[in-house]
Amino acid sequence: LAVPTVENDTLEPRLEVLATNALIKKSQADGAYKIVPASEADAVLNATIVDIHRSQFRAVRSNTLRTSELLMRLQIRYTVNDSAGTELLAGQASGASNIVLDPNVQLTERQALADAAERLSTSLASQISEGW
């Protein structure tokens, strides 16, 4: 199975690398497929990150408009094509993470996205190893 860099249809920079690395690590750990370059692969997994959803998971007790915990959800659309280009499998997967906000909101969001990418890769690896 070849896993080229995931495409990113969101405005979040460098998210495609985060998702691709998580997906390759999880696929290798799963052991169902050997990850190889596209030139040596029997099938290619093409994936696109289509949405990032941020929402309040928990509010500060004294001010319900102020977030104390954030929920981040990544949505991905994927296809698995054989070496001839025939679609073997298609679907969607998502991964979510909730994280406590600290004063550095950007770092907190990045950590939440990394965790959501790990959870998404678990879901996606499971779908492609059991669904085909």
Helices and strands as residue ranges (DSSP letters): E 7-8, H 15-30, G 38-40, E 43-60, E 63-82, E 87-100, H 105-130
